[in-house]
């Protein structure tokens, strides 16, 4: 059946600057530097922050330090290989 065959994942759009992809670190720096400098002195409408009150807050389930430590220990070997061992 065709619905169980592997499918290609959708392409990820890369960062572009002046219509060109940022393939080198210097290209990425120029894109970020230019974007920051363009926005640096623009006025900000702080009233958009008032709209955040419209969204409901998600409450955390309570947990103890022991619960947290046990979960970290349990999933430690399943984490990314970063120094903090968290995925």
Secondary structure, 3 states (H helix, E strand, C coil): CHHHCCCCCCCCCCCEECCEECCCHHHHHHHHHHHHHHHCCCCCCHHHHHHHHHCCCCCCCCCCHHHHHHHHHHHHHHCCCCCCCCC
